Amino acid sequence: MTTTPAHPRETGSALGHSVPRKDAAEKLRGRVRYVGDTDVPGMLHGKVLRSEIPAGRIRSIDATAAEAMPGVRCVLVGTDLLDIDPYYGHAIRDRPIIAIDRVRFAGEPVAVVAAETEEQAEAAVRAIRVEYEPTADVDLDAAIAADAPLVHDEPARGGAFHGLGNLPERMGNVCYRYELEWGDIDAAFAAADVVVEGTYDFGSAYQYSMETHACIAQVEGDEITMWANCQHPFLVRAEMAAVFGVPLGNVRIIVPFLGGGFGSKSYTRLEPLTIAVARKAGRPVRVVNRVDEAILTSRQHGARIHLRTAARSDGTLLARQAICLFDTGAYADNGPRVVATAGDSAPGPYRWEAATVVADCVYTNTSPAGSYRAFGAVQQQWAGELQVDEIARRIGMDPLEIRRKNLLRPGEDIRPGGKPLDADLVGDIEKVAANLGWGSAREEWVGRGLSVGVLAAGAHPVSCATVRLEADGHVTVNCGTTEVGQGARTVMPQIAAEVLGLSVDVVRMGGTDTRFTPYDRSTGASRSTTVAGLAVQRAAEDLRRQLEEIGGGEADPADYRALMQEHFGFTGGELIGRADVHPEGSGSYAEGPVFWEVCVAAAEVEVDPDTGVVRARRTATCADVGRAINPAFVERQDEGATMQGLGTGLFEEVLFEGGRLATETLLDYRVPTTLDVPAEMSCVIVENADGPGPFGAKGCGEGALAAVAGAMATALADAGVPMNQMPLTPERVWRRIQMRNDADPEV
Amino acid sequence: MLIETTVNGVPRTLEVEPHELLLDVLRDRLGLTGAKRSCDVQVCGTCTVLIDGKPVSACTTLAHEARGRSVLTIEGLAELPSFARLEETFSRHLALQCGYCTPGMALTVTSLLEAGELSDDEEVVRHALSGNVCRCTGYRAIIDAVRELAR
């Protein structure tokens, strides 16, 4: 234990510096134990048998041979779940822990083996015999056809955490619809000089957090303990308490470091299945997904967007109409929220006289789609921005000029009844355009594009935190935000250190244990710094007030230890500051969001007309963060999102063939490497102190994904290859170039 | 089959199955969990260890291939005095976030630096690191850190 007398900060602020990561050494030295590195005494290994068919009835499961194999402790099947209400789903409670009677996608868990070793469990999985009676499966087209087979025919039940008000009854395979409407759309289109219309297909990407889903569950009586790599442990805890019929406090989730998340570990994943098999086994069980299983567990929504945009010949944007179909797969998962967010992003942040949006969340017989960084915005923005550029092209206006003319200003409504725009979008787009050298000459087959949008961010604003001052003057921040890589365990200490006037070196933050760590809604929607950080700021202020009370006035950080000694009469005791963040209004989705995250980028791409290969040469993004608590972390968020946006825009795509996953490994599903990094990748940090978080901060890290994916498309269109399918794969681009050449051989 | 190998400088005699993967032996039997499992197909590089100084993907290397050879994992590398410079440089550049790819990245870079296969040249560094996926950082900071290390 250190014996330094006091730890006041030497000079200046704890904010605005690129403080090194507090976890750098343990990560670099390989000492971090992720869930898959963790052993629990007596632990068995679980392996999952997955459905081979996309839709059908289960006639029989014969596990007798598997159960008799060496090392096998038990085999969990659907009939083991009849003593509980075995359905979960935070938006719609539509998903059984494992298949019961019927399967709805190829890859759906049908049985789980628990055995002494992974190898024994794998062998036993292969020995289980399942007899299916296949039924017709539906993809997006088939699902919306009249008289389509229903993926779900049971009555719809709302989940606990969709946050979207009363969910409507299903309409066929449409499990959720989000609608927006303002102004007189017919009049606006009638008044237009230019109308652009098109249908845009967006493929589904996969988050690929390098650490796949992993969970260890231990069930002792009605006490459930888990080590799980979940982004939202408190929401998972509540869902598991409801499913297994135990009080909230009986479910304990311990969350160490996560090896990335990007939304793939949002909400409930392997936890119910692992608890169920551990319950049957009577021993702890660990289940870890392979990459193909991770893809089948969570992926991005594919979408089809039909879009119309109306404008005057002077470049005034008048109206936009969007009809959007989102393929959520066999279970709703986070689909309703993805669709609502997409609906908010669909018009784009322009001053429309009228707009209508109808966005549907559609069940299909494919693996469930959930959250992936910038969900909702990424599916919409590229299509909307392509149409803005097409209008500019037709009337002979510069793409930067048409945006400058029509973008909303701070305080204007994004949608009626919601939070007004809280960012300077014109300033942001001008900065990225300048960084790209907008307007300078470019070569043939090279294009430049802009991309602007907004993303409803922050989710539901509920976070609690405590800040604990020890007798030696060291401080621990307790806050339930998960360290997924974003740097929360460094940024939260920076915030507390700033309030307390201490050095960041003496403030620490550990992982989450739901038994002891204060409640936090979730780690996603760019909310950690903004919402959890605000709770930490307030808790640190509460602690400072206590110190001031003890000292009868100002509390000098150099005197903290002496004040504690005086208060407790010996070198011991502790002071705990506590605070929470809760909605200022009703907290409804309609009133939200907590803030609008900006999605602003510019890009320069080159296309090889002989191969269709598109390369991003330069990208510029804008992190409009209100206040950068740690500027290097902000840059890293934007750079990571840039590469994911580049991958989403250019080549990442989950494909199904005959209802089965075709892209099962990283050989088929390519992710960006160092060779894909643009030669120039710039990030401008904008600090207008206009965020609702601590010190005027607001979140970042998602917007760049949607923006960069969009800028790939607008830049490629500028190079002469407008595309209505994303990703912009070489084959699609090459075919588009051939079509163009066939139509006009002179081009 | 019985094999003799050296792991992080310590001679080991191990009974391994002919089909057993080096990654499983390191992680499950020797408790060396710094080598991570991810893609299983030698694409992502997060399971990288050094055999006789050369980077290999432990997910697709049979344990018996380490017979009579010397295996270095991140746990061993971190004990070497030369590690301090890499650690400091990666930390200062913020060339890591979630940390899952970081041990494999550190081993690849160390091996290539010692073999003299890296330089300050951007293209050289990009090609050298193309077998190590990082999903968090966007690579820019990693490339910059490695260029500095190669100077």
Boltz contact constraints between the chains, C-beta under 6 A:
constraints:
  - contact:
      token1: [A, 20]
      token2: [B, 91]
      max_distance: 6.0
  - contact:
      token1: [A, 24]
      token2: [B, 91]
      max_distance: 6.0
  - contact:
      token1: [A, 27]
      token2: [B, 96]
      max_distance: 6.0
  - contact:
      token1: [A, 27]
      token2: [B, 99]
      max_distance: 6.0
  - contact:
      token1: [A, 27]
      token2: [B, 102]
      max_distance: 6.0
  - contact:
      token1: [A, 28]
      token2: [B, 87]
      max_distance: 6.0
  - contact:
      token1: [A, 28]
      token2: [B, 90]
      max_distance: 6.0
  - contact:
      token1: [A, 28]
      token2: [B, 102]
      max_distance: 6.0
  - contact:
      token1: [A, 29]
      token2: [B, 78]
      max_distance: 6.0
  - contact:
      token1: [A, 30]
      token2: [B, 34]
      max_distance: 6.0
  - contact:
      token1: [A, 30]
      token2: [B, 74]
      max_distance: 6.0
  - contact:
      token1: [A, 30]
      token2: [B, 75]
      max_distance: 6.0
  - contact:
      token1: [A, 30]
      token2: [B, 103]
      max_distance: 6.0
  - contact:
      token1: [A, 32]
      token2: [B, 99]
      max_distance: 6.0
  - contact:
      token1: [A, 37]
      token2: [B, 33]
      max_distance: 6.0
  - contact:
      token1: [A, 208]
      token2: [B, 135]
      max_distance: 6.0
  - contact:
      token1: [A, 210]
      token2: [B, 38]
      max_distance: 6.0
  - contact:
      token1: [A, 210]
      token2: [B, 46]
      max_distance: 6.0
  - contact:
      token1: [A, 210]
      token2: [B, 100]
      max_distance: 6.0
  - contact:
      token1: [A, 210]
      token2: [B, 101]
      max_distance: 6.0
  - contact:
      token1: [A, 210]
      token2: [B, 135]
      max_distance: 6.0
  - contact:
      token1: [A, 211]
      token2: [B, 100]
      max_distance: 6.0
  - contact:
      token1: [A, 259]
      token2: [B, 98]
      max_distance: 6.0
  - contact:
      token1: [A, 259]
      token2: [B, 100]
      max_distance: 6.0
  - contact:
      token1: [A, 260]
      token2: [B, 98]
      max_distance: 6.0
  - contact:
      token1: [A, 260]
      token2: [B, 135]
      max_distance: 6.0
  - contact:
      token1: [A, 260]
      token2: [B, 136]
      max_distance: 6.0
  - contact:
      token1: [A, 291]
      token2: [B, 39]
      max_distance: 6.0
  - contact:
      token1: [A, 485]
      token2: [B, 97]
      max_distance: 6.0
  - contact:
      token1: [A, 485]
      token2: [B, 98]
      max_distance: 6.0
  - contact:
      token1: [A, 485]
      token2: [B, 136]
      max_distance: 6.0
  - contact:
      token1: [A, 632]
      token2: [B, 94]
      max_distance: 6.0
  - contact:
      token1: [A, 636]
      token2: [B, 94]
      max_distance: 6.0
  - contact:
      token1: [A, 636]
      token2: [B, 137]
      max_distance: 6.0
  - contact:
      token1: [A, 639]
      token2: [B, 138]
      max_distance: 6.0
  - contact:
      token1: [A, 639]
      token2: [B, 140]
      max_distance: 6.0
  - contact:
      token1: [A, 640]
      token2: [B, 136]
      max_distance: 6.0
  - contact:
      token1: [A, 640]
      token2: [B, 137]
      max_distance: 6.0
  - contact:
      token1: [A, 640]
      token2: [B, 138]
      max_distance: 6.0
  - contact:
      token1: [A, 642]
      token2: [B, 138]
      max_distance: 6.0
  - contact:
      token1: [A, 643]
      token2: [B, 138]
      max_distance: 6.0
  - contact:
      token1: [A, 665]
      token2: [B, 41]
      max_distance: 6.0
  - contact:
      token1: [A, 666]
      token2: [B, 39]
      max_distance: 6.0
  - contact:
      token1: [A, 666]
      token2: [B, 43]
      max_distance: 6.0
  - contact:
      token1: [A, 667]
      token2: [B, 41]
      max_distance: 6.0
  - contact:
      token1: [A, 671]
      token2: [B, 133]
      max_distance: 6.0
  - contact:
      token1: [A, 673]
      token2: [B, 130]
      max_distance: 6.0
  - contact:
      token1: [A, 674]
      token2: [B, 126]
      max_distance: 6.0
  - contact:
      token1: [A, 674]
      token2: [B, 129]
      max_distance: 6.0
  - contact:
      token1: [A, 674]
      token2: [B, 130]
      max_distance: 6.0
  - contact:
      token1: [A, 674]
      token2: [B, 139]
      max_distance: 6.0
  - contact:
      token1: [A, 675]
      token2: [B, 126]
      max_distance: 6.0
  - contact:
      token1: [A, 675]
      token2: [B, 130]
      max_distance: 6.0
  - contact:
      token1: [A, 677]
      token2: [B, 139]
      max_distance: 6.0
  - contact:
      token1: [A, 681]
      token2: [B, 140]
      max_distance: 6.0
